[in-house]
């Protein structure tokens, strides 16, 4: 019998995202890839999901991960050398994810994603009293500030106006892809959905650290859930290519 009902096409890749602007793929440098082999495995797995361009963003967190441009470029060089030997076709570069607290000092030597976009994170549960002043100081220096995964900061759950003020101050927001699946919890998923409905997000990234992240991401990509949820959202990742 001929069916007149066509199944909806399932989009089971990440080609629509274009570039992963936030991840922890560089080896032995923070709480991401433990060694070079794991780094290459993560990169190849993401490539199989449709990611062709990677901007690696290891933590710069003075008390925990005191990375510098030197340590980051050294880790990147190891990956690029191994990728060259494997005749890889994807593009890999590096910037950083800066931890911003009340002791953070802006300078002119910060590692940017592209075109002076600077990725920052803040404490998950404590207050940065002078955050807006820090962001203003960075912007005066010409940096375009991207706040990583704003849906995960507990202090903003019941005070959406604070995030609204950051948007008014031209702060860009980056969504973690796993947030929409509930991986980090129901509250974070609902908060991400709220910000998506407000069109507050500008970029998205995997924020991939380990195998659990990769497994969950693979599941929600290959079953079509991720594209169905956010695949048609106007993320600006491709503008950074």
C-alpha positions, 0 to 999 in steps of 0.5 A, spaced: 500 500 500 502 506 498 503 511 503 501 518 502 505 520 509 512 522 509 516 521 515 520 528 517 527 528 515 531 527 521 538 531 521 543 527 525 549 531 525 552 538 527 553 541 520 548 547 522 553 549 527 559 550 523 564 551 528 565 549 536 567 555 539 567 552 546 571 546 548 576 542 552 580 538 547 587 540 548 591 535 552 593 535 559 592 542 560 585 543 564 580 538 566 579 536 559 582 531 555 587 527 559 592 526 554 594 527 546 590 520 544 584 522 548 584 529 545 585 526 538 579 521 539 574 527 541 576 531 535 575 525 531 568 523 534 566 530 533 568 530 526 564 524 525 558 528 528 559 534 523 564 539 526 569 541 522 572 547 525 574 547 533 576 553 537 579 550 543 578 554 550 582 551 555 581 554 562 585 560 565 583 559 572 589 562 576 588 558 582 587 551 579 589 552 571 594 557 571 595 556 563 598 562 559 599 563 552 605 559 552 602 553 555 596 553 550 600 554 544 604 548 546 598 543 547 595 546 541 602 544 537 602 537 539 595 536 536 596 540 530 602 536 529 599 529 530 593 532 526 598 533 520 601 526 520 593 524 520 592 528 514 586 531 517 581 536 514 579 540 520 581 546 522 583 547 529 585 553 533 585 555 540 583 561 545 581 560 552 576 560 557 577 566 562 575 565 569 572 572 572 571 573 579 573 580 583 580 579 582 580 579 575 584 584 571 583 586 564 589 586 560 591 587 552 594 580 552 588 576 552 587 570 548 581 571 543 576 566 539 576 571 533 575 578 532 577 580 539 571 575 542 573 573 549 570 567 552 569 568 560 566 564 565 564 566 572 563 562 579 557 558 579 554 559 585 557 566 588 557 573 586 562 577 582 560 584 585 564 588 580 562 584 574 559 589 570 565 594 571 570 588 569 566 587 562 566 595 561 573 595 562 574 589 557 569 592 552 573 599 553 579 595 551 576 593 544 574 586 547 567 583 545 565 579 551 562 572 550 559 569 557 559 562 557 553 558 559 549 563 562 544 558 564 548 554 569 549 560 574 545 559 580 545 566 582 541 568 575 535 563 576 531 567 580 533 574 577 533 574 570 533 582 570 541 581 571 542 577 565 537 582 561 542 588 563 548 584 561 545 583 554 543 591 554 551 592 555 552 588 549 555 581 552 554 575 548 551 569 550 554 562 549 549 556 550 552 549 552 549 544 547 548 539 553 543 544 557 537 543 552 537 535 553 537 536 561 544 533 562 545 538 567 539 538 570 531 540 569 532 547 572 538 549 567 534 546 561 528 550 563 533 556 564 536 555 557 529 554 554 527 561 557 533 564 554 532 561 547 525 564 547 528 571 549 533 570 543 538 572 548 543 566 545 548 568 540 553 562 540 553 555 542 558 550 544 559 543 546 563 545 552 566 538 551 570 535 557 570 528 557 567 521 555 560 522 558 559 529 555 561 526 548 556 520 549 550 524 551 552 529 545 552 523 540 546 521 543 542 527 542 545 529 535 544 522 532 537 521 534 535 528 531 533 531 538 538 537 538 537 539 531 529 539 532 530 543 539 535 548 536 537 547 529 534 552 526 536 558 532 540 563 529 547 562 532 552 566 529 558 561 530 559 560 522 561 568 522 567 566 526 570 562 520 
